[in-house]
Amino acid sequence: MNVISGFPIDGSYEYIKKLFSSRCTHIIGNLIIYGLHPSPNGTEPDLGFLKSIEEISGFLIIMNSSIREIPFSSLKVIRGLGGGYKIHEDLPPATLLIRHNYDSNRILYRINFDQLKAIENGDVYMFDNPVGCDLVGGLVFKNLFTNPAEQRFHNSLDLDLPILNSTLNEPCQSSNPGALLASNGGRCQKRSCDWCFQMPDQGPEREEYCCHPSCLGGCTGPQESDCFACKNFYDGEKCVESCPKPTTVQHYRLTLNVRFKYEFNGFCVNECPGNEIALNFVKFSNEFQP
């Protein structure tokens, strides 16, 4: 696990590239992709460092960029913690904002969200992008929402998002016949549990099976180690509801738990990171969190 906390206020492309060069997988905080354009000779910036990112705990903004592709090819979860990005006083906060990605000569053609499984909180806004829903391959965002009754997808080709008449939860209509229009992600269609999986080689009418309750975004099997992502905490290769507590009851006596782990931003860890302090099993942080 490689974790990067926060985001530089005056960050530049070169600084961010250096920051993420350690194959970052989890971003604690928000990520803003803004103003990425080819050089005057047409050379595009190397964004390979984005391919390892699997989770963003805050919001993601992609705006005012005209490179051909942004490769979030491993991104599974955008959690939207911290309240989201306030796009307008009359609209709910954004967890994902994709806006105005072009200049006078070039446009952003694709954002690779092929592995995106869940958007845990907040709304999605996509507007003022010349290729429309082709930008995300016709991804059905409402199937990624963990609370579809409250989360919304706002979609418009207009330069400005119509505040009162914005389209809500309309699926993207991609011109690509191979797009993900029919995808339901890991959502259950027949069972009452949130996330399901299907066994291979069962024909077109494959039976649904529930994922483990600790899973988020789907799974490949019924165990807590089969989850695409974790709803609460990662404990090694498993998803758990909570980390091992500092004490346990054995033979009617309260004893120290040798398996105790600290809770750190969705992970169970044996030791606090260098800039963290554990006091009476409560974690305090002095790190910058935007």
Backbone bond lengths (Angstrom), bond angles and torsions (degrees), N, CA, C in turn:
res aa  C-N    CA-C-N  psi(-1)  N-CA   C-N-CA  omega(-1)  CA-C   N-CA-C  phi
1 M - - - 1.458 - - 1.514 109.16 -
2 N 1.300 117.66 125.57 1.453 122.96 172.09 1.518 108.19 -117.69
3 V 1.324 116.45 123.14 1.457 121.68 -174.37 1.518 109.55 -119.55
4 I 1.316 116.65 135.14 1.455 122.12 173.31 1.516 107.65 -118.84
5 S 1.333 116.15 129.64 1.458 120.66 -177.79 1.518 110.55 -102.46
6 G 1.324 115.39 135.54 1.452 120.57 173.40 1.506 113.70 74.89
7 F 1.313 115.11 -166.72 1.462 121.45 -177.22 1.519 107.45 -154.65
8 P 1.335 118.66 133.98 1.467 119.52 -178.15 1.519 111.77 -63.73
9 I 1.328 116.00 132.21 1.461 120.21 -178.80 1.523 110.66 -61.57
10 D 1.326 116.66 -43.32 1.458 121.22 179.61 1.526 110.09 -109.28
11 G 1.314 116.84 41.65 1.456 121.03 -175.27 1.516 112.64 -68.36
12 S 1.313 116.22 144.14 1.454 122.56 175.23 1.516 108.65 -114.52
13 Y 1.334 115.56 168.00 1.462 119.84 179.58 1.521 110.66 -57.64
14 E 1.335 118.01 -47.29 1.455 121.15 -177.41 1.525 111.18 -63.44
15 Y 1.335 116.79 -38.69 1.461 120.00 -179.70 1.526 110.45 -66.64
16 I 1.325 115.91 -45.24 1.463 119.99 -179.07 1.524 110.37 -65.19
17 K 1.317 116.71 -40.36 1.463 120.34 178.15 1.520 110.82 -59.86
18 K 1.324 116.59 -43.75 1.461 120.70 178.39 1.520 110.58 -65.44
19 L 1.326 116.68 -39.73 1.460 122.09 -179.14 1.519 111.22 -62.83
20 F 1.336 116.26 -39.85 1.453 121.13 -176.22 1.521 113.19 -91.62
21 S 1.322 118.11 4.09 1.458 120.26 -173.36 1.521 112.90 -68.39
22 S 1.338 117.62 -12.51 1.461 121.32 -179.21 1.522 112.16 -86.81
23 R 1.309 116.87 24.45 1.474 122.42 -179.49 1.526 110.48 57.28
24 C 1.315 115.35 56.53 1.461 121.68 177.61 1.521 109.87 -60.16
25 T 1.330 117.14 134.94 1.462 121.65 177.54 1.526 112.61 -110.99
26 H 1.334 117.94 -29.19 1.461 121.36 -176.62 1.524 109.94 -130.79
27 I 1.322 116.03 126.47 1.458 121.78 177.05 1.521 108.47 -103.92
28 I 1.320 116.43 120.42 1.455 121.82 176.93 1.520 106.93 -94.96
29 G 1.310 116.31 102.93 1.450 121.35 -174.48 1.514 110.35 127.06
30 N 1.309 116.80 -154.01 1.462 122.82 -174.34 1.523 110.80 -110.14
31 L 1.323 115.77 153.54 1.463 121.08 177.34 1.521 108.63 -126.08
32 I 1.328 116.02 127.00 1.460 121.94 179.61 1.519 108.72 -119.63
33 I 1.332 116.29 119.12 1.461 122.58 173.93 1.519 106.40 -103.46
34 Y 1.325 117.04 109.20 1.465 120.73 -172.09 1.530 110.13 -140.04
35 G 1.335 115.26 133.35 1.457 120.28 171.36 1.510 114.85 69.31
36 L 1.339 118.19 36.43 1.461 121.04 175.92 1.524 109.07 -91.93
37 H 1.324 116.59 116.35 1.460 122.08 -178.43 1.526 109.60 -134.79
38 P 1.339 117.67 154.25 1.465 119.56 174.30 1.525 110.64 -62.55
39 S 1.326 115.55 157.33 1.461 120.52 175.10 1.526 109.18 -71.36
40 P 1.328 118.66 167.58 1.472 120.82 -179.72 1.524 114.35 -55.59
41 N 1.343 117.33 -27.35 1.470 119.29 178.50 1.525 112.82 -88.78
42 G 1.332 116.88 6.33 1.462 121.20 176.33 1.513 115.18 93.19
43 T 1.329 118.05 -4.98 1.459 121.00 179.93 1.526 110.46 -70.15
44 E 1.335 115.94 132.64 1.460 119.96 -179.09 1.522 110.47 -95.19
45 P 1.325 117.51 148.47 1.467 119.96 178.47 1.523 111.11 -65.35
46 D 1.309 115.74 147.21 1.459 121.80 178.55 1.527 108.97 -79.43
47 L 1.328 116.18 113.32 1.465 121.07 -178.93 1.523 111.86 -109.23
48 G 1.313 116.72 20.55 1.458 119.98 -179.17 1.510 113.44 -58.98
49 F 1.337 117.01 -24.84 1.466 120.35 -179.46 1.522 112.34 -67.65
50 L 1.343 118.31 -15.32 1.465 120.67 177.79 1.529 112.21 -79.94
51 K 1.318 117.20 -16.17 1.466 120.63 -172.88 1.521 113.51 -68.48
52 S 1.321 118.05 -21.04 1.464 119.92 -177.37 1.527 113.04 -88.86
53 I 1.329 118.25 -10.35 1.467 120.82 -175.66 1.525 110.56 -70.29
54 E 1.331 116.74 125.37 1.461 122.45 -178.77 1.528 112.83 -107.44
55 E 1.315 117.58 -30.80 1.462 120.17 -178.22 1.526 110.67 -143.57
56 I 1.331 114.61 146.06 1.460 122.47 171.83 1.518 106.33 -125.46
57 S 1.323 117.47 122.69 1.466 119.04 -174.78 1.526 112.07 -78.30
58 G 1.327 117.93 -25.54 1.453 121.45 -179.37 1.514 112.12 -102.25
59 F 1.350 116.60 -132.65 1.463 120.59 179.92 1.525 110.68 -107.86
60 L 1.333 115.38 163.75 1.462 123.08 178.34 1.519 108.49 -125.03
61 I 1.338 116.22 126.03 1.459 122.13 175.99 1.521 108.67 -118.77
62 I 1.333 116.52 129.35 1.467 122.64 174.28 1.519 106.08 -124.07
63 M 1.332 116.67 113.22 1.458 119.07 -167.47 1.529 111.10 -151.42
64 N 1.333 115.26 143.70 1.462 122.20 171.80 1.526 111.90 55.12
65 S 1.327 116.75 47.94 1.463 121.77 179.04 1.521 109.60 -129.05
66 S 1.339 116.43 146.26 1.467 119.97 -175.18 1.523 113.03 -130.94
67 I 1.344 118.02 20.34 1.452 119.78 172.80 1.527 108.84 -74.08
68 R 1.321 117.82 167.01 1.468 120.13 -173.07 1.530 112.38 -72.62
69 E 1.329 117.88 -39.13 1.465 119.99 -174.12 1.521 110.62 -149.05
70 I 1.330 114.98 144.43 1.460 121.99 171.92 1.526 107.26 -115.61
71 P 1.342 118.20 116.06 1.472 121.41 -167.50 1.527 114.86 -94.59
72 F 1.319 117.10 77.46 1.466 120.26 171.55 1.528 108.95 -87.18
73 S 1.311 116.42 55.80 1.462 121.08 -168.95 1.522 113.95 -74.52
74 S 1.338 118.84 -11.56 1.468 121.44 177.45 1.520 112.95 -113.15
75 L 1.325 117.34 -1.43 1.468 120.65 -175.59 1.525 110.76 -67.29
76 K 1.338 116.47 122.57 1.457 122.25 -177.98 1.529 113.14 -107.80
77 V 1.331 117.03 -36.20 1.464 120.16 -172.10 1.526 110.08 -139.17
78 I 1.337 115.58 134.65 1.461 122.46 165.24 1.526 105.36 -115.88
79 R 1.319 117.23 114.54 1.469 120.17 -169.89 1.528 113.45 -85.98
80 G 1.299 118.77 -27.77 1.459 120.21 178.62 1.511 114.27 65.96
81 L 1.322 117.76 30.01 1.460 121.17 177.59 1.528 109.98 -76.78
82 G 1.306 116.31 153.84 1.453 120.37 177.97 1.513 114.74 93.32
83 G 1.323 117.79 5.56 1.464 119.80 173.69 1.503 116.29 101.17
84 G 1.337 118.66 -11.56 1.456 120.20 177.32 1.523 113.51 78.39
85 Y 1.336 115.03 -177.72 1.466 122.55 -179.09 1.524 108.82 -102.90
86 K 1.316 116.88 124.38 1.467 121.67 -177.12 1.524 108.91 -82.96
87 I 1.333 116.01 102.58 1.453 121.26 -176.64 1.523 112.17 -82.23
88 H 1.342 116.66 -29.99 1.463 121.60 -179.93 1.520 107.33 -161.09
89 E 1.323 115.88 146.97 1.468 119.68 -175.81 1.519 113.02 -63.12
90 D 1.349 117.53 -23.17 1.460 120.53 -178.51 1.524 113.06 -97.81
91 L 1.324 117.51 5.27 1.455 120.65 -177.18 1.526 111.00 -121.50
92 P 1.337 116.82 151.11 1.464 119.69 175.74 1.526 110.66 -64.05
93 P 1.323 117.49 156.65 1.466 120.87 -179.84 1.526 111.91 -61.77
94 A 1.322 115.18 150.99 1.463 121.91 179.69 1.524 110.24 -96.43
95 T 1.329 115.60 133.95 1.457 121.05 168.56 1.523 110.07 -95.66
96 L 1.334 116.43 -30.08 1.463 121.93 174.99 1.518 108.37 -134.15
97 L 1.331 116.39 122.68 1.462 122.58 178.44 1.521 108.67 -125.33
98 I 1.347 116.27 122.19 1.468 122.54 178.32 1.519 106.78 -124.56
99 R 1.335 116.73 110.98 1.461 119.22 -169.70 1.530 111.66 -147.56
100 H 1.342 115.73 140.04 1.470 124.00 168.59 1.533 111.42 50.87
101 N 1.322 115.92 61.95 1.458 119.62 -178.29 1.523 110.81 -106.51
102 Y 1.320 115.34 77.02 1.461 123.40 178.28 1.519 108.72 -171.64
103 D 1.346 115.94 165.07 1.457 121.25 166.62 1.523 107.34 -133.06
104 S 1.318 118.25 -162.67 1.466 120.36 -174.04 1.518 113.00 -68.62
105 N 1.337 118.32 -20.07 1.463 120.91 -175.32 1.521 114.34 -120.54
106 R 1.318 118.50 -21.09 1.464 120.90 -172.00 1.527 110.13 -136.70
107 I 1.350 113.82 160.98 1.460 119.67 176.42 1.527 109.74 -137.61
108 L 1.318 115.06 156.09 1.459 121.27 171.74 1.526 108.07 -79.80
109 Y 1.349 116.47 121.40 1.459 120.44 -175.13 1.524 113.32 -93.78
110 R 1.332 117.74 -29.64 1.466 117.39 -172.39 1.520 111.17 -154.59
111 I 1.333 114.26 138.71 1.461 122.30 166.91 1.523 106.14 -115.72
112 N 1.302 117.02 118.93 1.460 121.26 -176.05 1.527 109.97 -81.32
113 F 1.327 114.50 100.07 1.460 122.21 175.58 1.532 110.07 -112.64
114 D 1.320 117.42 32.79 1.462 120.58 -172.18 1.524 113.26 -60.76
115 Q 1.327 118.25 -27.40 1.464 120.99 -177.70 1.525 113.24 -103.52
116 L 1.325 117.74 4.69 1.468 119.99 -177.23 1.529 110.34 -66.92
117 K 1.325 116.38 122.98 1.464 122.20 -174.40 1.525 114.07 -111.66
118 A 1.334 117.99 -28.27 1.465 118.77 -173.87 1.523 111.14 -155.62
119 I 1.345 114.85 142.16 1.460 123.63 168.86 1.518 105.13 -119.99
120 E 1.319 115.96 109.44 1.465 120.09 -163.55 1.526 113.52 -78.99
121 N 1.322 118.04 -35.48 1.463 121.72 -178.86 1.524 109.36 -141.19
122 G 1.327 115.91 158.82 1.456 120.13 171.86 1.514 114.95 79.54
123 D 1.339 114.75 176.20 1.465 122.65 -175.09 1.523 111.71 -103.75
124 V 1.336 114.59 166.06 1.465 122.57 176.37 1.520 108.59 -114.28
125 Y 1.328 116.91 131.98 1.467 122.87 178.50 1.522 109.19 -123.11
126 M 1.345 115.87 126.30 1.458 121.88 175.40 1.515 108.07 -132.32
127 F 1.337 117.88 114.30 1.461 119.27 176.43 1.520 110.83 -156.70
128 D 1.356 113.45 158.75 1.462 121.82 -179.08 1.525 111.51 59.34
129 N 1.344 115.90 48.14 1.463 122.43 174.39 1.528 107.87 -124.61
130 P 1.333 119.83 119.27 1.469 121.95 -171.42 1.523 115.24 -56.32
131 V 1.342 118.44 -35.15 1.465 119.36 -177.43 1.521 112.06 -90.87
132 G 1.325 117.74 2.75 1.457 120.53 175.54 1.514 112.75 59.21
133 C 1.329 114.86 -134.32 1.458 120.26 -174.96 1.521 113.63 -74.57
134 D 1.331 117.75 -13.51 1.460 119.26 173.26 1.523 110.91 -60.95
135 L 1.318 116.39 -22.10 1.459 121.32 -179.97 1.524 111.41 -58.84
136 V 1.326 117.67 -33.61 1.469 121.74 -178.69 1.524 111.40 -114.74
137 G 1.329 117.49 17.56 1.456 120.67 176.48 1.509 114.33 67.39
138 G 1.328 118.06 27.84 1.460 120.18 179.17 1.511 113.78 70.68
139 L 1.317 117.28 26.21 1.465 121.60 -178.64 1.532 110.83 -59.83
140 V 1.328 116.81 134.35 1.464 122.13 178.84 1.530 108.25 -91.26
141 F 1.317 115.90 93.72 1.461 120.19 -172.02 1.522 112.62 -63.07
142 K 1.327 118.19 -34.50 1.470 118.71 -176.17 1.525 111.52 -63.67
143 N 1.336 117.59 -22.74 1.457 120.01 176.57 1.524 112.32 -76.61
144 L 1.322 116.80 -10.47 1.459 121.03 178.72 1.521 112.36 -96.33
145 F 1.328 117.08 -13.94 1.465 120.41 -176.95 1.525 110.69 -71.67
146 T 1.328 116.15 134.58 1.463 119.14 176.00 1.520 111.94 -80.12
147 N 1.335 116.53 -17.84 1.464 121.33 176.44 1.528 108.42 -132.88
148 P 1.346 117.50 75.06 1.472 120.53 -174.77 1.519 114.08 -59.65
149 A 1.322 118.07 -23.22 1.465 119.98 -179.25 1.524 111.94 -70.74
150 E 1.318 117.93 -22.98 1.463 121.04 -176.47 1.520 113.61 -115.82
151 Q 1.319 118.06 -25.16 1.463 120.46 -179.19 1.525 110.38 -87.03
152 R 1.331 116.76 149.90 1.457 121.61 -175.47 1.526 111.41 -135.57
153 F 1.341 114.11 152.39 1.457 122.22 172.11 1.520 108.17 -110.03
154 H 1.334 116.99 117.37 1.457 123.04 -179.92 1.526 107.44 -103.66
155 N 1.326 116.76 119.43 1.457 120.80 -170.80 1.519 110.32 -132.17
156 S 1.338 117.33 128.37 1.457 121.11 179.17 1.520 109.47 -158.06
157 L 1.337 116.34 145.70 1.459 121.64 173.60 1.519 111.75 -89.08
158 D 1.328 117.10 -7.85 1.460 121.32 -175.47 1.526 111.42 -67.26
159 L 1.346 114.38 158.84 1.456 119.84 177.45 1.513 111.18 -64.21
160 D 1.315 116.33 -36.05 1.459 121.31 177.54 1.518 108.79 -120.43
161 L 1.305 115.85 140.03 1.460 120.17 -179.63 1.517 109.85 -70.70
162 P 1.341 118.64 120.37 1.472 119.80 176.93 1.528 109.60 -63.82
163 I 1.307 116.18 115.94 1.458 120.13 -172.00 1.528 111.60 -68.68
164 L 1.313 116.83 -42.35 1.459 119.57 -174.33 1.515 112.92 -92.25
165 N 1.324 117.57 -23.77 1.461 120.26 -174.95 1.519 112.75 -117.03
166 S 1.312 116.98 21.96 1.461 119.34 -177.54 1.523 110.35 -66.86
167 T 1.331 114.97 143.90 1.454 121.08 179.25 1.518 109.13 -72.15
168 L 1.320 117.01 130.43 1.444 121.51 -177.68 1.519 110.53 -113.95
169 N 1.335 114.87 127.61 1.458 121.47 173.74 1.521 113.55 59.51
170 E 1.321 118.66 22.07 1.454 120.38 173.39 1.522 108.82 -79.54
171 P 1.339 118.54 131.37 1.465 119.01 179.69 1.512 111.18 -66.68
172 C 1.308 115.40 149.57 1.455 119.78 176.83 1.521 109.81 -66.89
173 Q 1.323 116.61 134.59 1.454 121.47 177.42 1.526 108.45 -102.32
174 S 1.314 115.67 94.23 1.453 120.70 -177.68 1.520 110.53 -86.25
175 S 1.327 116.33 145.07 1.461 120.81 175.73 1.516 111.64 -82.40
176 N 1.318 117.04 -4.89 1.460 121.93 -179.50 1.522 109.43 -85.64
177 P 1.350 118.96 116.79 1.466 120.08 -177.51 1.516 113.07 -65.23
178 G 1.315 117.31 -17.92 1.456 119.78 179.15 1.509 113.21 -95.29
179 A 1.313 116.62 12.77 1.465 120.48 -176.76 1.517 110.94 -70.15
180 L 1.324 114.61 174.05 1.457 120.55 -173.51 1.516 112.79 -92.90
181 L 1.314 117.67 35.28 1.460 120.58 -172.73 1.519 113.08 -62.50
182 A 1.322 116.60 -34.76 1.461 119.61 -175.71 1.523 112.44 -92.26
183 S 1.318 116.15 2.65 1.455 119.26 -174.91 1.527 111.26 -70.95
184 N 1.318 115.91 134.00 1.454 121.34 173.17 1.520 111.14 -105.54
185 G 1.345 116.05 6.36 1.451 119.29 -177.29 1.516 109.93 58.86
186 G 1.330 117.63 -136.68 1.452 121.18 178.71 1.510 112.76 -99.38
187 R 1.324 117.41 12.03 1.459 121.20 -177.84 1.523 111.53 -66.16
188 C 1.337 115.14 138.00 1.463 120.04 175.87 1.525 109.64 -74.46
189 Q 1.314 116.15 138.27 1.459 121.71 177.76 1.528 112.08 -104.03
190 K 1.323 116.88 -28.36 1.463 120.51 -174.09 1.526 113.27 -119.43
191 R 1.300 117.60 -19.98 1.461 120.65 -176.09 1.522 111.04 -105.06
192 S 1.329 116.12 162.58 1.461 120.92 -175.45 1.525 113.01 -82.62
193 C 1.315 118.22 -13.76 1.464 119.87 177.76 1.529 109.61 -72.41
194 D 1.328 116.62 162.42 1.463 120.75 -174.70 1.521 112.93 -74.01
195 W 1.334 116.46 -45.99 1.465 120.83 -172.47 1.520 109.95 -123.31
196 C 1.327 115.69 139.44 1.456 121.42 -176.08 1.522 111.18 -132.64
197 F 1.325 114.73 165.02 1.456 121.26 171.29 1.519 108.20 -134.99
198 Q 1.318 116.01 162.79 1.456 121.98 178.77 1.516 109.27 -123.99
199 M 1.309 116.29 140.26 1.454 120.74 177.96 1.521 109.09 -74.43
200 P 1.324 118.16 138.89 1.463 119.98 177.76 1.529 111.33 -70.71
201 D 1.313 114.93 163.55 1.473 122.32 174.31 1.524 112.72 61.51
202 Q 1.345 116.68 36.85 1.461 120.02 175.99 1.523 111.79 -116.01
203 G 1.326 116.76 15.44 1.453 119.67 178.52 1.510 112.26 79.83
204 P 1.341 117.03 -176.87 1.467 120.89 -175.73 1.524 113.82 -67.42
205 E 1.324 118.84 -27.09 1.469 122.27 -179.25 1.523 110.16 -99.84
206 R 1.302 116.32 56.34 1.459 120.37 -176.25 1.531 111.42 -69.76
207 E 1.316 115.30 141.18 1.458 121.58 -179.34 1.526 110.38 -73.63
208 E 1.334 116.18 143.44 1.457 121.74 175.55 1.526 110.25 -89.43
209 Y 1.329 115.26 144.65 1.457 121.46 174.62 1.528 108.36 -131.29
210 C 1.324 116.10 143.11 1.461 120.17 -177.18 1.520 111.48 -73.55
211 C 1.334 114.95 139.45 1.457 120.62 170.12 1.530 109.20 -72.97
212 H 1.314 116.34 165.61 1.461 121.09 174.41 1.529 108.77 -61.67
213 P 1.338 118.86 143.54 1.472 120.80 -177.89 1.527 114.63 -57.92
214 S 1.322 118.52 -20.09 1.465 121.26 -179.79 1.521 113.01 -84.47
215 C 1.333 116.96 -2.17 1.466 120.67 -177.67 1.524 111.34 -80.62
216 L 1.325 114.94 153.52 1.457 122.74 173.40 1.520 108.38 -133.83
217 G 1.325 116.72 127.81 1.455 120.71 175.08 1.512 115.78 86.04
218 G 1.332 117.73 2.10 1.454 120.17 178.86 1.516 111.99 115.31
219 C 1.330 115.33 -176.28 1.459 120.24 -174.96 1.518 109.43 -164.34
220 T 1.321 115.52 174.69 1.464 121.53 175.51 1.523 111.93 -109.21
221 G 1.335 117.29 -5.90 1.451 121.88 -179.37 1.515 110.48 -168.85
222 P 1.337 117.90 -176.20 1.470 121.05 -171.20 1.525 115.05 -84.54
223 Q 1.317 118.43 -9.26 1.456 120.83 -173.48 1.530 111.82 -86.14
224 E 1.336 115.34 160.62 1.462 120.19 178.30 1.522 112.48 -68.95
225 S 1.315 116.74 -12.10 1.466 121.23 176.20 1.524 112.09 -93.12
226 D 1.332 117.76 0.57 1.469 121.90 -178.04 1.528 112.62 -99.97
227 C 1.319 118.06 5.33 1.472 121.40 -174.13 1.527 111.72 -74.59
228 F 1.336 115.71 145.77 1.460 120.25 170.38 1.526 110.44 -68.45
229 A 1.323 116.79 -38.55 1.462 122.98 177.51 1.524 107.35 -153.04
230 C 1.334 115.98 168.87 1.460 120.78 -175.31 1.525 111.48 -106.24
231 K 1.322 115.29 137.30 1.461 121.10 178.31 1.525 111.22 -70.28
232 N 1.334 117.07 -38.78 1.465 120.28 -174.67 1.527 112.84 -118.28
233 F 1.342 116.99 -68.49 1.462 119.92 -175.55 1.528 111.10 -139.14
234 Y 1.327 114.11 147.68 1.461 122.04 169.17 1.526 108.02 -94.61
235 D 1.316 116.30 127.18 1.462 121.41 172.78 1.519 106.91 -122.83
236 G 1.313 115.95 91.21 1.455 119.94 -172.42 1.514 110.20 66.66
237 E 1.314 116.88 -124.01 1.464 122.27 -179.38 1.522 112.37 -92.10
238 K 1.330 117.53 3.12 1.460 121.06 -176.10 1.522 111.25 -112.96
239 C 1.331 114.85 154.69 1.459 121.64 171.72 1.526 108.26 -98.32
240 V 1.325 116.54 133.79 1.462 120.83 -178.00 1.522 109.55 -133.16
241 E 1.320 115.39 156.91 1.463 120.54 178.74 1.518 111.20 -72.87
242 S 1.328 116.85 -35.14 1.462 121.67 178.31 1.522 108.49 -152.17
243 C 1.316 115.73 160.52 1.461 120.45 179.30 1.531 110.04 -81.03
244 P 1.329 117.63 157.76 1.469 120.50 177.87 1.530 111.51 -55.20
245 K 1.312 116.29 129.62 1.465 122.31 -175.08 1.535 111.18 -75.42
246 P 1.348 117.72 161.14 1.469 120.23 -177.83 1.519 114.08 -68.56
247 T 1.324 117.13 -23.99 1.463 119.84 179.22 1.519 109.87 -129.14
248 T 1.314 114.58 158.14 1.455 120.73 178.17 1.525 108.70 -143.86
249 V 1.319 116.74 160.03 1.464 121.60 179.42 1.521 108.96 -100.45
250 Q 1.320 116.02 121.38 1.457 122.25 176.86 1.523 108.99 -131.39
251 H 1.324 115.04 124.28 1.466 121.06 -179.30 1.531 110.56 53.52
252 Y 1.325 115.48 44.42 1.458 123.99 176.27 1.532 113.04 67.18
253 R 1.328 116.37 17.70 1.456 119.69 179.41 1.525 109.50 -124.74
254 L 1.325 115.52 143.11 1.458 121.52 177.89 1.526 108.94 -83.64
255 T 1.313 116.64 118.82 1.461 121.25 -177.91 1.524 109.94 -129.69
256 L 1.326 115.26 161.85 1.456 120.18 176.35 1.522 110.03 -67.29
257 N 1.286 115.95 139.17 1.460 122.12 -178.84 1.528 109.07 -90.80
258 V 1.319 117.12 115.85 1.468 120.76 -178.86 1.524 111.30 -69.43
259 R 1.327 117.45 -15.43 1.462 121.49 179.06 1.528 112.07 -95.64
260 F 1.319 117.38 7.67 1.465 121.16 -176.71 1.527 111.91 -56.14
261 K 1.351 115.22 138.60 1.459 121.69 174.94 1.530 109.11 -137.81
262 Y 1.336 115.08 149.32 1.459 120.85 175.71 1.524 110.17 -79.07
263 E 1.325 115.67 152.57 1.462 121.44 173.19 1.523 108.60 -95.06
264 F 1.323 116.09 120.71 1.462 120.61 -177.97 1.521 109.78 -134.88
265 N 1.333 116.19 101.37 1.463 121.99 174.46 1.528 113.02 48.17
266 G 1.322 115.81 49.70 1.454 120.83 176.30 1.513 114.73 86.74
267 F 1.340 118.17 6.92 1.457 122.05 179.09 1.521 109.87 -124.14
268 C 1.314 116.13 148.18 1.457 122.30 170.00 1.527 107.54 -95.52
269 V 1.341 116.77 119.15 1.463 120.52 -174.56 1.522 109.90 -125.98
270 N 1.335 115.16 147.79 1.463 120.49 179.96 1.517 112.15 -74.87
271 E 1.328 116.46 -32.04 1.454 121.39 -179.44 1.515 109.35 -135.42
272 C 1.323 116.22 149.69 1.457 120.05 175.57 1.525 109.52 -71.22
273 P 1.329 118.07 141.98 1.465 120.23 173.99 1.520 110.85 -58.36
274 G 1.329 116.18 167.03 1.455 121.75 -170.79 1.508 115.17 -58.09
275 N 1.335 117.93 -31.55 1.464 119.60 -177.96 1.524 112.18 -100.07
276 E 1.331 116.55 22.23 1.459 121.70 179.23 1.526 109.59 -116.87
277 I 1.317 116.33 149.80 1.460 122.01 177.70 1.522 108.41 -124.76
278 A 1.328 116.42 129.31 1.463 121.11 175.95 1.524 108.26 -102.10
279 L 1.325 116.64 122.90 1.461 121.81 -178.87 1.518 108.35 -129.95
280 N 1.328 115.88 114.00 1.466 120.49 -177.33 1.525 110.84 53.43
281 F 1.317 114.62 39.98 1.458 122.77 177.46 1.522 112.89 68.07
282 V 1.341 117.50 15.24 1.458 121.35 173.94 1.515 107.51 -111.02
283 K 1.300 117.84 132.39 1.457 122.52 -174.36 1.518 110.48 -92.57
284 F 1.344 116.23 132.66 1.449 122.35 172.74 1.520 108.13 -117.74
285 S 1.319 116.10 145.50 1.460 120.09 -175.94 1.512 110.23 -125.88
286 N 1.341 115.68 141.01 1.453 119.85 172.88 1.521 111.36 -112.63
287 E 1.328 116.22 17.15 1.458 119.31 -178.52 1.524 110.40 -85.86
288 F 1.330 115.77 155.42 1.463 121.29 179.07 1.514 109.86 -77.24
289 Q 1.325 116.80 125.93 1.460 122.69 176.46 1.512 108.09 -124.31
290 P 1.349 119.25 106.41 1.471 119.65 -177.18 1.512 111.37 -68.27
